[in-house]
């Protein structure tokens, strides 16, 4: 059964996409810890990050690095925190979270509430700042 992320890749579910190449896709987390919280996924459906093949595994981090730079240029923050949890959706993914303090990357904290316009605004900024 296709994961929700595969449905986003296939265009069956809308998402605020910010970057894409042949192998990877980055889009805003719909339930973000902070404005600009972005998910990076492989287009190939693989449940666990550590099950990615030896080409995709370093590739996802190289792609995430470029996305993180675009997020940092688009959202006011000290750094971009990185997390791999892997329990929420059975599809490998990396969280890129704008942070100012270590506690800002707490997945049990209340989520940021953004309007559709705010999501679109930040997605547009990240897309503009993304360097292929």
C-alpha positions as CSV (number, residue, x, y, z in Angstrom):
1,X,0.0,0.0,0.0
2,X,1.3,3.4,-1.0
3,X,2.3,5.7,1.9
4,X,0.9,9.2,2.1
5,X,4.3,10.4,0.9
6,X,4.1,8.3,-2.2
7,X,0.7,9.8,-2.8
8,X,2.3,13.3,-2.6
9,X,5.0,12.2,-5.1
10,X,2.4,10.9,-7.5
11,X,0.3,14.1,-7.2
12,X,-2.7,12.4,-5.5
13,X,-2.4,14.6,-2.4
14,X,-1.4,18.2,-2.6
15,X,1.7,19.5,-0.8
16,X,3.8,22.7,-0.5
17,X,6.7,21.4,-2.5
18,X,9.9,23.4,-2.2
19,X,12.5,21.3,-4.1
20,X,12.7,18.3,-6.3
21,X,15.0,16.3,-8.5
22,X,15.0,12.9,-10.1
23,X,15.4,11.0,-6.8
24,X,14.2,13.3,-4.0
25,X,11.4,15.6,-3.0
26,X,11.2,18.3,-0.3
27,X,8.0,19.8,1.0
28,X,6.7,21.6,4.0
29,X,5.5,19.6,7.0
30,X,1.8,20.2,7.3
31,X,2.1,19.9,11.1
32,X,5.3,21.9,11.6
33,X,7.3,22.4,14.7
34,X,8.2,25.8,13.3
35,X,7.6,27.9,10.2
36,X,9.7,26.4,7.4
37,X,9.8,22.8,8.9
38,X,10.5,20.8,5.8
39,X,10.5,17.0,5.0
40,X,13.0,15.5,2.5
41,X,12.1,12.1,1.1
42,X,13.3,9.7,-1.5
43,X,10.9,9.2,-4.4
44,X,11.5,5.5,-4.1
45,X,9.2,4.1,-1.4
46,X,11.5,2.7,1.3
47,X,10.2,2.4,4.9
48,X,13.4,2.9,6.9
49,X,16.1,5.4,6.1
50,X,18.8,2.8,6.8
51,X,17.3,0.5,4.2
52,X,18.0,3.0,1.4
53,X,20.6,1.6,-1.1
54,X,24.1,2.9,-1.0
55,X,23.4,5.5,-3.7
56,X,20.2,6.9,-2.3
57,X,21.5,7.0,1.3
58,X,24.2,9.7,0.8
59,X,22.1,11.3,-1.9
60,X,19.3,12.1,0.5
61,X,21.7,13.9,2.8
62,X,23.3,15.8,-0.1
63,X,19.9,16.9,-1.3
64,X,18.8,17.8,2.3
65,X,21.9,20.0,2.7
66,X,20.9,22.1,-0.3
67,X,17.3,22.3,1.0
68,X,18.5,23.2,4.5
69,X,20.5,26.1,3.0
70,X,17.4,27.3,1.2
71,X,15.3,27.1,4.4
72,X,17.9,29.0,6.4
73,X,17.9,31.7,3.8
74,X,14.1,31.9,3.9
75,X,13.2,31.7,7.6
76,X,14.8,33.6,10.5
77,X,16.6,31.1,12.7
78,X,19.9,30.3,14.3
79,X,20.3,26.9,12.6
80,X,18.5,24.1,10.8
81,X,18.0,21.1,13.1
82,X,17.9,17.7,11.6
83,X,15.9,14.7,12.8
84,X,15.2,11.2,11.6
85,X,12.4,9.7,13.6
86,X,10.8,7.3,11.1
87,X,7.7,6.3,13.0
88,X,5.1,8.8,11.7
89,X,5.0,7.6,8.1
90,X,6.3,4.3,6.7
91,X,8.5,6.1,4.1
92,X,12.1,7.2,4.8
93,X,12.2,10.9,5.6
94,X,14.4,13.6,7.1
95,X,13.0,16.5,9.1
96,X,14.7,19.9,8.6
97,X,13.5,22.2,11.4
98,X,14.4,25.9,11.8
99,X,15.6,26.3,15.4
100,X,17.0,28.9,17.8
101,X,17.3,26.7,20.9
102,X,17.8,23.0,21.5
103,X,14.3,22.6,22.8
104,X,12.9,23.8,19.5
105,X,13.2,20.4,18.0
106,X,10.9,18.7,20.5
107,X,8.4,16.5,18.6
108,X,6.0,16.3,21.6
109,X,5.6,20.1,21.7
110,X,2.5,21.9,20.3
111,X,2.8,22.4,16.6
112,X,3.0,25.8,14.9
113,X,-0.3,26.9,13.3
114,X,0.1,28.5,9.9
115,X,-2.5,29.6,7.4
116,X,-2.6,28.4,3.8
117,X,-1.2,31.8,2.8
118,X,1.7,31.5,5.4
119,X,2.5,28.0,4.1
120,X,2.5,29.2,0.5
121,X,4.6,32.3,1.3
122,X,7.3,30.3,3.0
123,X,7.2,27.6,0.3
124,X,7.7,30.2,-2.4
125,X,10.7,31.7,-0.5
126,X,12.4,28.4,0.0
127,X,11.8,27.5,-3.7
128,X,13.3,30.8,-4.7
129,X,16.4,30.2,-2.5
130,X,16.9,26.6,-3.5
131,X,20.1,26.1,-5.6
132,X,20.1,23.0,-7.7
